[in-house]
Amino acid sequence: MPMYDFKCLGDCGYFEDMFVLLEDKDKVVCPSCDGPLQTVIRGVPIIGPMPSKPLVVSHIGKKFESAGEWREYQRNNPDCQVISADSKEWRDHRDSVKEKVEATSRKMGYRNYAHRSAHRKEEKLKKAGKLDKKIMIH
């Protein structure tokens, strides 16, 4: 199931990433105000020059290996928008997601997300039998 970023076209300012079936992508409405949502495609960082392949966006389950393919997709999907990773809109979205992750971790009984990750890693190592089983007595 692909994950899309959606932005509300209404006044509520909703901006969230959701898992949506491809066939239901155009039927999704804003959970805050029931208004229409716009699909947001964020820019993908590319390292080094790629003259033969100017844009590869795999975030939405598609790859655009030429600028022509990308322009064709934009013509066929006018509700999509590209935002850069350094835009205020994307930073605000990223920060809200981080806050939700931290809050969820605290609700689960962890101090923060880092504590939760470390605990999950430790549990995984225990399950695999790779954790040092020495007991230290002072």
A tleap script that builds the chain and sets N, CA, C and O, in Angstrom:
source leaprc.protein.ff14SB
mol = sequence {
  NMET PRO MET TYR ASP PHE LYS CYS LEU GLY
  ASP CYS GLY TYR PHE GLU ASP MET PHE VAL
  LEU LEU GLU ASP LYS ASP LYS VAL VAL CYS
  PRO SER CYS ASP GLY PRO LEU GLN THR VAL
  ILE ARG GLY VAL PRO ILE ILE GLY PRO MET
  PRO SER LYS PRO LEU VAL VAL SER HIE ILE
  GLY LYS LYS PHE GLU SER ALA GLY GLU TRP
  ARG GLU TYR GLN ARG ASN ASN PRO ASP CYS
  GLN VAL ILE SER ALA ASP SER LYS GLU TRP
  ARG ASP HIE ARG ASP SER VAL LYS GLU LYS
  VAL GLU ALA THR SER ARG LYS MET GLY TYR
  ARG ASN TYR ALA HIE ARG SER ALA HIE ARG
  LYS GLU GLU LYS LEU LYS LYS ALA GLY LYS
  LEU ASP LYS LYS ILE MET ILE CHIE
}
set mol.1.N position { 0.850 -1.164 0.000 }
set mol.1.CA position { 0.000 0.000 0.000 }
set mol.1.C position { 0.907 1.242 0.000 }
set mol.1.O position { 1.749 1.381 0.887 }
set mol.2.N position { 0.752 2.128 -0.963 }
set mol.2.CA position { 1.621 3.298 -1.036 }
set mol.2.C position { 1.298 4.332 0.032 }
set mol.2.O position { 0.172 4.412 0.524 }
set mol.3.N position { 2.302 5.116 0.377 }
set mol.3.CA position { 2.139 6.176 1.358 }
set mol.3.C position { 2.195 7.506 0.627 }
set mol.3.O position { 3.124 7.756 -0.141 }
set mol.4.N position { 1.209 8.358 0.860 }
set mol.4.CA position { 1.130 9.660 0.214 }
set mol.4.C position { 1.138 10.747 1.271 }
set mol.4.O position { 0.667 10.542 2.390 }
set mol.5.N position { 1.675 11.903 0.913 }
set mol.5.CA position { 1.543 13.097 1.741 }
set mol.5.C position { 0.341 13.860 1.214 }
set mol.5.O position { 0.215 14.075 0.008 }
set mol.6.N position { -0.545 14.270 2.119 }
set mol.6.CA position { -1.731 15.015 1.719 }
set mol.6.C position { -1.762 16.363 2.420 }
set mol.6.O position { -1.358 16.489 3.576 }
set mol.7.N position { -2.247 17.363 1.704 }
set mol.7.CA position { -2.404 18.710 2.245 }
set mol.7.C position { -3.842 19.131 1.987 }
set mol.7.O position { -4.356 18.966 0.880 }
set mol.8.N position { -4.493 19.679 3.019 }
set mol.8.CA position { -5.877 20.131 2.886 }
set mol.8.C position { -5.916 21.426 2.093 }
set mol.8.O position { -5.105 22.326 2.313 }
set mol.9.N position { -6.867 21.513 1.166 }
set mol.9.CA position { -7.035 22.734 0.375 }
set mol.9.C position { -7.921 23.741 1.100 }
set mol.9.O position { -8.063 24.880 0.656 }
set mol.10.N position { -8.517 23.323 2.215 }
set mol.10.CA position { -9.348 24.216 3.011 }
set mol.10.C position { -8.497 25.059 3.944 }
set mol.10.O position { -7.285 25.171 3.760 }
set mol.11.N position { -9.136 25.651 4.945 }
set mol.11.CA position { -8.450 26.554 5.870 }
set mol.11.C position { -7.873 25.859 7.094 }
set mol.11.O position { -7.214 26.510 7.906 }
set mol.12.N position { -8.098 24.565 7.252 }
set mol.12.CA position { -7.643 23.906 8.484 }
set mol.12.C position { -6.133 23.671 8.504 }
set mol.12.O position { -5.566 23.497 9.582 }
set mol.13.N position { -5.460 23.660 7.344 }
set mol.13.CA position { -4.014 23.504 7.297 }
set mol.13.C position { -3.525 22.089 7.529 }
set mol.13.O position { -2.350 21.887 7.837 }
set mol.14.N position { -4.399 21.106 7.388 }
set mol.14.CA position { -4.029 19.707 7.594 }
set mol.14.C position { -2.942 19.301 6.614 }
set mol.14.O position { -3.054 19.556 5.415 }
set mol.15.N position { -1.880 18.662 7.127 }
set mol.15.CA position { -0.794 18.152 6.282 }
set mol.15.C position { -0.301 16.885 6.942 }
set mol.15.O position { 0.249 16.935 8.042 }
set mol.16.N position { -0.489 15.749 6.290 }
set mol.16.CA position { -0.187 14.476 6.934 }
set mol.16.C position { 0.161 13.449 5.865 }
set mol.16.O position { -0.257 13.568 4.713 }
set mol.17.N position { 0.930 12.439 6.260 }
set mol.17.CA position { 1.174 11.323 5.352 }
set mol.17.C position { 0.243 10.188 5.745 }
set mol.17.O position { 0.033 9.923 6.929 }
set mol.18.N position { -0.320 9.516 4.729 }
set mol.18.CA position { -1.302 8.458 4.958 }
set mol.18.C position { -1.003 7.269 4.052 }
set mol.18.O position { -0.446 7.414 2.964 }
set mol.19.N position { -1.390 6.097 4.531 }
set mol.19.CA position { -1.355 4.905 3.696 }
set mol.19.C position { -2.718 4.808 3.017 }
set mol.19.O position { -3.747 4.722 3.688 }
set mol.20.N position { -2.720 4.822 1.700 }
set mol.20.CA position { -3.965 4.816 0.946 }
set mol.20.C position { -3.812 3.876 -0.248 }
set mol.20.O position { -2.768 3.858 -0.900 }
set mol.21.N position { -4.833 3.113 -0.525 }
set mol.21.CA position { -4.829 2.293 -1.727 }
set mol.21.C position { -4.797 3.207 -2.944 }
set mol.21.O position { -5.408 4.276 -2.939 }
set mol.22.N position { -4.097 2.796 -3.970 }
set mol.22.CA position { -3.969 3.609 -5.169 }
set mol.22.C position { -5.333 3.945 -5.752 }
set mol.22.O position { -5.544 5.063 -6.221 }
set mol.23.N position { -6.260 2.994 -5.728 }
set mol.23.CA position { -7.582 3.241 -6.295 }
set mol.23.C position { -8.405 4.220 -5.453 }
set mol.23.O position { -9.340 4.833 -5.968 }
set mol.24.N position { -8.070 4.376 -4.159 }
set mol.24.CA position { -8.806 5.285 -3.276 }
set mol.24.C position { -8.130 6.633 -3.108 }
set mol.24.O position { -8.615 7.473 -2.350 }
set mol.25.N position { -7.028 6.857 -3.795 }
set mol.25.CA position { -6.247 8.090 -3.609 }
set mol.25.C position { -7.073 9.344 -3.881 }
set mol.25.O position { -6.918 10.343 -3.178 }
set mol.26.N position { -7.945 9.312 -4.884 }
set mol.26.CA position { -8.732 10.495 -5.238 }
set mol.26.C position { -9.989 10.648 -4.385 }
set mol.26.O position { -10.662 11.675 -4.463 }
set mol.27.N position { -10.313 9.645 -3.575 }
set mol.27.CA position { -11.535 9.686 -2.759 }
set mol.27.C position { -11.270 10.155 -1.327 }
set mol.27.O position { -12.209 10.302 -0.546 }
set mol.28.N position { -10.016 10.389 -0.978 }
set mol.28.CA position { -9.664 10.740 0.393 }
set mol.28.C position { -10.075 12.188 0.677 }
set mol.28.O position { -9.839 13.081 -0.137 }
set mol.29.N position { -10.693 12.407 1.844 }
set mol.29.CA position { -11.074 13.753 2.273 }
set mol.29.C position { -10.364 14.076 3.582 }
set mol.29.O position { -9.902 13.183 4.292 }
set mol.30.N position { -10.287 15.346 3.882 }
set mol.30.CA position { -9.601 15.821 5.085 }
set mol.30.C position { -10.317 15.304 6.333 }
set mol.30.O position { -11.527 15.489 6.463 }
set mol.31.N position { -9.599 14.665 7.247 }
set mol.31.CA position { -10.235 14.178 8.470 }
set mol.31.C position { -10.618 15.304 9.430 }
set mol.31.O position { -11.445 15.107 10.319 }
set mol.32.N position { -10.018 16.487 9.251 }
set mol.32.CA position { -10.328 17.604 10.144 }
set mol.32.C position { -11.580 18.364 9.719 }
set mol.32.O position { -12.441 18.678 10.541 }
set mol.33.N position { -11.669 18.661 8.392 }
set mol.33.CA position { -12.775 19.518 7.938 }
set mol.33.C position { -13.576 18.905 6.790 }
set mol.33.O position { -14.456 19.569 6.242 }
set mol.34.N position { -13.294 17.657 6.416 }
set mol.34.CA position { -13.967 16.966 5.302 }
set mol.34.C position { -13.814 17.685 3.970 }
set mol.34.O position { -14.617 17.483 3.059 }
set mol.35.N position { -12.793 18.520 3.851 }
set mol.35.CA position { -12.515 19.222 2.602 }
set mol.35.C position { -11.661 18.373 1.680 }
set mol.35.O position { -11.218 17.288 2.059 }
set mol.36.N position { -11.428 18.865 0.463 }
set mol.36.CA position { -10.601 18.109 -0.488 }
set mol.36.C position { -9.131 18.141 -0.088 }
set mol.36.O position { -8.649 19.125 0.474 }
set mol.37.N position { -8.424 17.050 -0.384 }
set mol.37.CA position { -6.998 16.961 -0.092 }
set mol.37.C position { -6.206 16.975 -1.388 }
set mol.37.O position { -6.655 16.457 -2.411 }
set mol.38.N position { -5.025 17.574 -1.333 }
set mol.38.CA position { -4.124 17.611 -2.475 }
set mol.38.C position { -2.947 16.690 -2.180 }
set mol.38.O position { -2.384 16.727 -1.086 }
set mol.39.N position { -2.575 15.866 -3.154 }
set mol.39.CA position { -1.423 14.987 -2.997 }
set mol.39.C position { -0.160 15.822 -3.112 }
set mol.39.O position { -0.021 16.615 -4.043 }
set mol.40.N position { 0.760 15.650 -2.176 }
set mol.40.CA position { 2.002 16.402 -2.174 }
set mol.40.C position { 3.146 15.426 -2.429 }
set mol.40.O position { 3.298 14.429 -1.723 }
set mol.41.N position { 3.937 15.725 -3.435 }
set mol.41.CA position { 5.112 14.918 -3.721 }
set mol.41.C position { 6.311 15.765 -3.367 }
set mol.41.O position { 6.514 16.834 -3.944 }
set mol.42.N position { 7.102 15.301 -2.428 }
set mol.42.CA position { 8.252 16.102 -2.030 }
set mol.42.C position { 9.449 15.738 -2.894 }
set mol.42.O position { 9.542 14.639 -3.440 }
set mol.43.N position { 10.345 16.681 -2.998 }
set mol.43.CA position { 11.549 16.473 -3.786 }
set mol.43.C position { 12.416 15.381 -3.198 }
set mol.43.O position { 12.448 15.192 -1.982 }
set mol.44.N position { 13.109 14.673 -4.043 }
set mol.44.CA position { 13.977 13.596 -3.615 }
set mol.44.C position { 15.418 14.057 -3.768 }
set mol.44.O position { 15.811 14.486 -4.852 }
set mol.45.N position { 16.213 13.978 -2.707 }
set mol.45.CA position { 17.603 14.405 -2.847 }
set mol.45.C position { 18.369 13.488 -3.789 }
set mol.45.O position { 18.272 12.263 -3.704 }
set mol.46.N position { 19.119 14.093 -4.672 }
set mol.46.CA position { 19.914 13.344 -5.633 }
set mol.46.C position { 21.367 13.729 -5.413 }
set mol.46.O position { 21.699 14.912 -5.354 }
set mol.47.N position { 22.224 12.738 -5.292 }
set mol.47.CA position { 23.640 12.989 -5.065 }
set mol.47.C position { 24.361 12.894 -6.395 }
set mol.47.O position { 24.281 11.876 -7.082 }
set mol.48.N position { 25.054 13.941 -6.751 }
set mol.48.CA position { 25.848 13.947 -7.977 }
set mol.48.C position { 25.019 14.239 -9.212 }
set mol.48.O position { 23.791 14.164 -9.176 }
set mol.49.N position { 25.680 14.566 -10.289 }
set mol.49.CA position { 24.956 14.883 -11.524 }
set mol.49.C position { 24.378 13.616 -12.160 }
set mol.49.O position { 25.016 12.564 -12.186 }
set mol.50.N position { 23.184 13.747 -12.656 }
set mol.50.CA position { 22.528 12.640 -13.337 }
set mol.50.C position { 21.917 13.163 -14.628 }
set mol.50.O position { 20.693 13.263 -14.723 }
set mol.51.N position { 22.727 13.498 -15.621 }
set mol.51.CA position { 22.184 14.125 -16.815 }
set mol.51.C position { 21.209 13.253 -17.594 }
set mol.51.O position { 20.299 13.785 -18.230 }
set mol.52.N position { 21.366 11.935 -17.568 }
set mol.52.CA position { 20.472 11.080 -18.338 }
set mol.52.C position { 19.180 10.761 -17.588 }
set mol.52.O position { 18.184 10.376 -18.201 }
set mol.53.N position { 19.196 10.919 -16.271 }
set mol.53.CA position { 18.008 10.635 -15.469 }
set mol.53.C position { 17.798 11.787 -14.491 }
set mol.53.O position { 18.273 11.725 -13.357 }
set mol.54.N position { 17.101 12.825 -14.910 }
set mol.54.CA position { 17.010 14.023 -14.078 }
set mol.54.C position { 16.178 13.887 -12.810 }
set mol.54.O position { 16.414 14.631 -11.858 }
set mol.55.N position { 15.215 12.971 -12.755 }
set mol.55.CA position { 14.357 12.901 -11.580 }
set mol.55.C position { 13.883 11.471 -11.361 }
set mol.55.O position { 13.310 10.850 -12.256 }
set mol.56.N position { 14.127 10.964 -10.179 }
set mol.56.CA position { 13.612 9.648 -9.806 }
set mol.56.C position { 12.855 9.845 -8.500 }
set mol.56.O position { 13.459 10.133 -7.467 }
set mol.57.N position { 11.539 9.692 -8.542 }
set mol.57.CA position { 10.695 9.847 -7.367 }
set mol.57.C position { 10.084 8.489 -7.083 }
set mol.57.O position { 9.183 8.047 -7.795 }
set mol.58.N position { 10.566 7.836 -6.059 }
set mol.58.CA position { 10.011 6.526 -5.730 }
set mol.58.C position { 9.076 6.601 -4.534 }
set mol.58.O position { 8.528 5.578 -4.124 }
set mol.59.N position { 8.879 7.785 -3.964 }
set mol.59.CA position { 8.056 7.967 -2.778 }
set mol.59.C position { 6.602 7.551 -3.021 }
set mol.59.O position { 5.940 7.072 -2.101 }
set mol.60.N position { 6.102 7.727 -4.238 }
set mol.60.CA position { 4.706 7.405 -4.524 }
set mol.60.C position { 4.563 6.103 -5.294 }
set mol.60.O position { 3.486 5.788 -5.799 }
set mol.61.N position { 5.650 5.350 -5.383 }
set mol.61.CA position { 5.597 4.077 -6.065 }
set mol.61.C position { 5.802 4.193 -7.564 }
set mol.61.O position { 5.540 3.239 -8.297 }
set mol.62.N position { 6.263 5.335 -8.030 }
set mol.62.CA position { 6.524 5.548 -9.445 }
set mol.62.C position { 7.933 6.079 -9.605 }
set mol.62.O position { 8.467 6.736 -8.711 }
set mol.63.N position { 8.524 5.795 -10.734 }
set mol.63.CA position { 9.840 6.339 -11.052 }
set mol.63.C position { 9.732 7.130 -12.337 }
set mol.63.O position { 9.187 6.649 -13.330 }
set mol.64.N position { 10.248 8.337 -12.317 }
set mol.64.CA position { 10.268 9.194 -13.492 }
set mol.64.C position { 11.712 9.308 -13.923 }
set mol.64.O position { 12.504 10.012 -13.298 }
set mol.65.N position { 12.047 8.623 -14.979 }
set mol.65.CA position { 13.434 8.592 -15.397 }
set mol.65.C position { 13.755 9.646 -16.435 }
set mol.65.O position { 14.881 9.703 -16.929 }
set mol.66.N position { 12.790 10.479 -16.773 }
set mol.66.CA position { 13.064 11.597 -17.671 }
set mol.66.C position { 12.161 12.751 -17.279 }
set mol.66.O position { 11.118 12.559 -16.654 }
set mol.67.N position { 12.571 13.936 -17.650 }
set mol.67.CA position { 11.774 15.123 -17.342 }
set mol.67.C position { 10.430 15.049 -18.070 }
set mol.67.O position { 9.422 15.535 -17.557 }
set mol.68.N position { 10.408 14.443 -19.264 }
set mol.68.CA position { 9.163 14.299 -20.015 }
set mol.68.C position { 8.148 13.435 -19.292 }
set mol.68.O position { 6.961 13.759 -19.261 }
set mol.69.N position { 8.612 12.326 -18.705 }
set mol.69.CA position { 7.717 11.466 -17.932 }
set mol.69.C position { 7.142 12.223 -16.739 }
set mol.69.O position { 5.957 12.097 -16.429 }
set mol.70.N position { 7.975 13.002 -16.079 }
set mol.70.CA position { 7.528 13.773 -14.922 }
set mol.70.C position { 6.486 14.809 -15.337 }
set mol.70.O position { 5.463 14.955 -14.669 }
set mol.71.N position { 6.736 15.530 -16.434 }
set mol.71.CA position { 5.768 16.530 -16.905 }
set mol.71.C position { 4.447 15.867 -17.293 }
set mol.71.O position { 3.379 16.416 -17.022 }
set mol.72.N position { 4.506 14.703 -17.919 }
set mol.72.CA position { 3.292 13.961 -18.286 }
set mol.72.C position { 2.504 13.570 -17.036 }
set mol.72.O position { 1.279 13.692 -17.011 }
set mol.73.N position { 3.198 13.105 -16.006 }
set mol.73.CA position { 2.534 12.745 -14.755 }
set mol.73.C position { 1.875 13.974 -14.135 }
set mol.73.O position { 0.754 13.890 -13.635 }
set mol.74.N position { 2.560 15.107 -14.166 }
set mol.74.CA position { 1.984 16.331 -13.609 }
set mol.74.C position { 0.733 16.751 -14.381 }
set mol.74.O position { -0.236 17.208 -13.776 }
set mol.75.N position { 0.740 16.603 -15.695 }
set mol.75.CA position { -0.436 16.949 -16.494 }
set mol.75.C position { -1.611 16.033 -16.150 }
set mol.75.O position { -2.750 16.489 -16.055 }
set mol.76.N position { -1.335 14.753 -15.966 }
set mol.76.CA position { -2.401 13.794 -15.668 }
set mol.76.C position { -2.854 13.826 -14.217 }
set mol.76.O position { -3.946 13.352 -13.905 }
set mol.77.N position { -2.039 14.374 -13.327 }
set mol.77.CA position { -2.358 14.439 -11.898 }
set mol.77.C position { -2.152 15.856 -11.388 }
set mol.77.O position { -1.175 16.123 -10.688 }
set mol.78.N position { -3.055 16.769 -11.726 }
set mol.78.CA position { -2.854 18.170 -11.328 }
set mol.78.C position { -2.960 18.409 -9.826 }
set mol.78.O position { -2.587 19.478 -9.343 }
set mol.79.N position { -3.466 17.424 -9.081 }
set mol.79.CA position { -3.579 17.596 -7.633 }
set mol.79.C position { -2.270 17.343 -6.907 }
set mol.79.O position { -2.206 17.520 -5.691 }
set mol.80.N position { -1.227 16.936 -7.615 }
set mol.80.CA position { 0.076 16.674 -7.006 }
set mol.80.C position { 0.906 17.952 -6.966 }
set mol.80.O position { 0.807 18.808 -7.846 }
set mol.81.N position { 1.711 18.058 -5.943 }
set mol.81.CA position { 2.555 19.230 -5.770 }
set mol.81.C position { 3.910 18.753 -5.257 }
set mol.81.O position { 3.974 17.828 -4.447 }
set mol.82.N position { 4.980 19.371 -5.716 }
set mol.82.CA position { 6.319 19.032 -5.258 }
set mol.82.C position { 6.745 20.079 -4.246 }
set mol.82.O position { 6.679 21.280 -4.511 }
set mol.83.N position { 7.181 19.615 -3.083 }
set mol.83.CA position { 7.737 20.546 -2.099 }
set mol.83.C position { 9.157 20.098 -1.794 }
set mol.83.O position { 9.459 18.904 -1.798 }
set mol.84.N position { 10.009 21.051 -1.535 }
set mol.84.CA position { 11.409 20.717 -1.282 }
set mol.84.C position { 11.608 20.365 0.183 }
set mol.84.O position { 10.807 20.739 1.041 }
set mol.85.N position { 12.678 19.648 0.454 }
set mol.85.CA position { 12.962 19.203 1.817 }
set mol.85.C position { 13.345 20.353 2.728 }
set mol.85.O position { 13.318 20.199 3.949 }
set mol.86.N position { 13.702 21.505 2.169 }
set mol.86.CA position { 14.069 22.643 3.014 }
set mol.86.C position { 12.964 23.696 3.095 }
set mol.86.O position { 13.198 24.793 3.602 }
set mol.87.N position { 11.763 23.379 2.603 }
set mol.87.CA position { 10.660 24.342 2.685 }
set mol.87.C position { 10.074 24.354 4.092 }
set mol.87.O position { 10.174 23.367 4.821 }
set mol.88.N position { 9.473 25.454 4.465 }
set mol.88.CA position { 8.862 25.590 5.787 }
set mol.88.C position { 7.719 24.587 5.954 }
set mol.88.O position { 7.539 24.013 7.028 }
set mol.89.N position { 6.963 24.387 4.900 }
set mol.89.CA position { 5.838 23.453 4.948 }
set mol.89.C position { 6.313 22.036 5.296 }
set mol.89.O position { 5.708 21.354 6.123 }
set mol.90.N position { 7.408 21.603 4.650 }
set mol.90.CA position { 7.925 20.263 4.923 }
set mol.90.C position { 8.537 20.192 6.320 }
set mol.90.O position { 8.351 19.193 7.015 }
set mol.91.N position { 9.265 21.232 6.748 }
set mol.91.CA position { 9.858 21.222 8.094 }
set mol.91.C position { 8.765 21.145 9.152 }
set mol.91.O position { 8.897 20.404 10.127 }
set mol.92.N position { 7.676 21.911 8.968 }
set mol.92.CA position { 6.572 21.864 9.925 }
set mol.92.C position { 5.959 20.469 9.989 }
set mol.92.O position { 5.656 19.966 11.071 }
set mol.93.N position { 5.779 19.853 8.834 }
set mol.93.CA position { 5.229 18.494 8.781 }
set mol.93.C position { 6.164 17.511 9.479 }
set mol.93.O position { 5.715 16.696 10.285 }
set mol.94.N position { 7.451 17.583 9.178 }
set mol.94.CA position { 8.437 16.691 9.779 }
set mol.94.C position { 8.448 16.860 11.295 }
set mol.94.O position { 8.494 15.875 12.031 }
set mol.95.N position { 8.404 18.115 11.766 }
set mol.95.CA position { 8.415 18.365 13.204 }
set mol.95.C position { 7.163 17.820 13.882 }
set mol.95.O position { 7.241 17.286 14.988 }
set mol.96.N position { 5.997 17.951 13.223 }
set mol.96.CA position { 4.765 17.427 13.825 }
set mol.96.C position { 4.810 15.902 13.900 }
set mol.96.O position { 4.315 15.315 14.863 }
set mol.97.N position { 5.398 15.258 12.893 }
set mol.97.CA position { 5.525 13.801 12.917 }
set mol.97.C position { 6.464 13.376 14.046 }
set mol.97.O position { 6.190 12.405 14.751 }
set mol.98.N position { 7.577 14.109 14.218 }
set mol.98.CA position { 8.503 13.786 15.307 }
set mol.98.C position { 7.817 13.931 16.661 }
set mol.98.O position { 8.019 13.104 17.550 }
set mol.99.N position { 7.006 14.978 16.822 }
set mol.99.CA position { 6.282 15.168 18.081 }
set mol.99.C position { 5.322 14.005 18.339 }
set mol.99.O position { 5.203 13.539 19.472 }
set mol.100.N position { 4.638 13.537 17.293 }
set mol.100.CA position { 3.712 12.413 17.449 }
set mol.100.C position { 4.453 11.144 17.829 }
set mol.100.O position { 3.977 10.372 18.662 }
set mol.101.N position { 5.619 10.919 17.224 }
set mol.101.CA position { 6.413 9.731 17.539 }
set mol.101.C position { 6.880 9.777 18.986 }
set mol.101.O position { 6.824 8.770 19.691 }
set mol.102.N position { 7.342 10.946 19.433 }
set mol.102.CA position { 7.784 11.085 20.823 }
set mol.102.C position { 6.611 10.852 21.784 }
set mol.102.O position { 6.764 10.167 22.795 }
set mol.103.N position { 5.443 11.422 21.467 }
set mol.103.CA position { 4.267 11.258 22.327 }
set mol.103.C position { 3.838 9.791 22.378 }
set mol.103.O position { 3.507 9.276 23.446 }
set mol.104.N position { 3.843 9.127 21.238 }
set mol.104.CA position { 3.476 7.709 21.198 }
set mol.104.C position { 4.452 6.875 22.016 }
set mol.104.O position { 4.044 5.956 22.726 }
set mol.105.N position { 5.728 7.191 21.917 }
set mol.105.CA position { 6.737 6.460 22.690 }
set mol.105.C position { 6.507 6.636 24.188 }
set mol.105.O position { 6.610 5.677 24.953 }
set mol.106.N position { 6.194 7.864 24.605 }
set mol.106.CA position { 5.926 8.119 26.029 }
set mol.106.C position { 4.670 7.363 26.488 }
set mol.106.O position { 4.629 6.838 27.601 }
set mol.107.N position { 3.642 7.313 25.618 }
set mol.107.CA position { 2.420 6.573 25.966 }
set mol.107.C position { 2.703 5.090 26.131 }
set mol.107.O position { 2.044 4.412 26.919 }
set mol.108.N position { 3.677 4.588 25.394 }
set mol.108.CA position { 4.042 3.175 25.470 }
set mol.108.C position { 4.923 2.877 26.680 }
set mol.108.O position { 5.262 1.721 26.931 }
set mol.109.N position { 5.299 3.923 27.436 }
set mol.109.CA position { 6.080 3.714 28.654 }
set mol.109.C position { 7.568 3.978 28.513 }
set mol.109.O position { 8.325 3.714 29.447 }
set mol.110.N position { 8.002 4.484 27.390 }
set mol.110.CA position { 9.416 4.804 27.185 }
set mol.110.C position { 9.655 6.277 27.496 }
set mol.110.O position { 8.723 7.081 27.495 }
set mol.111.N position { 10.925 6.624 27.764 }
set mol.111.CA position { 11.263 8.026 28.018 }
set mol.111.C position { 11.101 8.877 26.769 }
set mol.111.O position { 10.594 9.996 26.832 }
set mol.112.N position { 11.536 8.339 25.628 }
set mol.112.CA position { 11.453 9.037 24.343 }
set mol.112.C position { 11.640 8.005 23.232 }
set mol.112.O position { 11.736 6.807 23.500 }
set mol.113.N position { 11.692 8.472 21.991 }
set mol.113.CA position { 11.815 7.560 20.855 }
set mol.113.C position { 13.164 6.846 20.858 }
set mol.113.O position { 13.239 5.671 20.497 }
set mol.114.N position { 14.226 7.536 21.259 }
set mol.114.CA position { 15.547 6.904 21.288 }
set mol.114.C position { 15.565 5.734 22.282 }
set mol.114.O position { 16.144 4.685 21.999 }
set mol.115.N position { 14.930 5.918 23.442 }
set mol.115.CA position { 14.837 4.851 24.438 }
set mol.115.C position { 14.039 3.675 23.876 }
set mol.115.O position { 14.407 2.516 24.071 }
set mol.116.N position { 12.949 3.981 23.180 }
set mol.116.CA position { 12.123 2.945 22.564 }
set mol.116.C position { 12.925 2.156 21.525 }
set mol.116.O position { 12.855 0.928 21.490 }
set mol.117.N position { 13.678 2.851 20.686 }
set mol.117.CA position { 14.485 2.198 19.643 }
set mol.117.C position { 15.556 1.304 20.262 }
set mol.117.O position { 15.777 0.181 19.810 }
set mol.118.N position { 16.218 1.813 21.298 }
set mol.118.CA position { 17.267 1.032 21.954 }
set mol.118.C position { 16.671 -0.230 22.589 }
set mol.118.O position { 17.263 -1.306 22.515 }
set mol.119.N position { 15.507 -0.089 23.207 }
set mol.119.CA position { 14.851 -1.237 23.838 }
set mol.119.C position { 14.454 -2.274 22.793 }
set mol.119.O position { 14.642 -3.472 23.004 }
set mol.120.N position { 13.907 -1.820 21.669 }
set mol.120.CA position { 13.509 -2.751 20.603 }
set mol.120.C position { 14.729 -3.464 20.026 }
set mol.120.O position { 14.659 -4.651 19.705 }
set mol.121.N position { 15.847 -2.749 19.892 }
set mol.121.CA position { 17.079 -3.358 19.373 }
set mol.121.C position { 17.579 -4.419 20.348 }
set mol.121.O position { 17.988 -5.506 19.940 }
set mol.122.N position { 17.544 -4.095 21.632 }
set mol.122.CA position { 17.978 -5.039 22.666 }
set mol.122.C position { 17.104 -6.286 22.663 }
set mol.122.O position { 17.614 -7.402 22.770 }
set mol.123.N position { 15.795 -6.107 22.543 }
set mol.123.CA position { 14.877 -7.249 22.506 }
set mol.123.C position { 15.138 -8.129 21.283 }
set mol.123.O position { 15.074 -9.356 21.361 }
set mol.124.N position { 15.429 -7.491 20.167 }
set mol.124.CA position { 15.718 -8.234 18.941 }
set mol.124.C position { 16.998 -9.056 19.100 }
set mol.124.O position { 17.061 -10.205 18.661 }
set mol.125.N position { 18.017 -8.463 19.728 }
set mol.125.CA position { 19.268 -9.188 19.970 }
set mol.125.C position { 19.056 -10.345 20.940 }
set mol.125.O position { 19.630 -11.418 20.756 }
set mol.126.N position { 18.236 -10.139 21.973 }
set mol.126.CA position { 17.929 -11.213 22.923 }
set mol.126.C position { 17.255 -12.374 22.210 }
set mol.126.O position { 17.593 -13.537 22.430 }
set mol.127.N position { 16.301 -12.042 21.354 }
set mol.127.CA position { 15.562 -13.068 20.634 }
set mol.127.C position { 16.478 -13.865 19.709 }
set mol.127.O position { 16.296 -15.069 19.528 }
set mol.128.N position { 17.469 -13.181 19.124 }
set mol.128.CA position { 18.405 -13.849 18.221 }
set mol.128.C position { 19.515 -14.566 18.979 }
set mol.128.O position { 20.305 -15.291 18.374 }
set mol.129.N position { 19.588 -14.372 20.313 }
set mol.129.CA position { 20.615 -15.016 21.115 }
set mol.129.C position { 21.982 -14.367 20.981 }
set mol.129.O position { 22.996 -15.006 21.259 }
set mol.130.N position { 22.025 -13.133 20.570 }
set mol.130.CA position { 23.301 -12.449 20.350 }
set mol.130.C position { 23.653 -11.482 21.473 }
set mol.130.O position { 24.707 -10.848 21.425 }
set mol.131.N position { 22.804 -11.356 22.473 }
set mol.131.CA position { 23.069 -10.423 23.566 }
set mol.131.C position { 23.961 -11.108 24.589 }
set mol.131.O position { 23.770 -12.282 24.904 }
set mol.132.N position { 24.931 -10.373 25.101 }
set mol.132.CA position { 25.858 -10.904 26.091 }
set mol.132.C position { 25.070 -11.273 27.345 }
set mol.132.O position { 24.360 -10.436 27.903 }
set mol.133.N position { 25.190 -12.502 27.782 }
set mol.133.CA position { 24.403 -12.990 28.918 }
set mol.133.C position { 25.193 -12.993 30.224 }
set mol.133.O position { 24.783 -13.641 31.187 }
set mol.134.N position { 26.320 -12.281 30.271 }
set mol.134.CA position { 27.098 -12.242 31.512 }
set mol.134.C position { 26.381 -11.406 32.546 }
set mol.134.O position { 25.801 -10.367 32.229 }
set mol.135.N position { 26.424 -11.863 33.786 }
set mol.135.CA position { 25.839 -11.132 34.885 }
set mol.135.C position { 26.968 -10.580 35.723 }
set mol.135.O position { 27.851 -11.316 36.163 }
set mol.136.N position { 26.932 -9.268 35.943 }
set mol.136.CA position { 27.989 -8.611 36.708 }
set mol.136.C position { 27.496 -8.408 38.143 }
set mol.136.O position { 26.414 -7.860 38.352 }
set mol.137.N position { 28.274 -8.842 39.120 }
set mol.137.CA position { 27.930 -8.660 40.527 }
set mol.137.C position { 28.996 -7.747 41.132 }
set mol.137.O position { 30.194 -7.998 41.004 }
set mol.138.N position { 28.540 -6.691 41.787 }
set mol.138.CA position { 29.473 -5.730 42.410 }
set mol.138.C position { 29.848 -6.166 43.789 }
set mol.138.O position { 30.620 -5.485 44.464 }
savepdb mol mol.pdb
quit
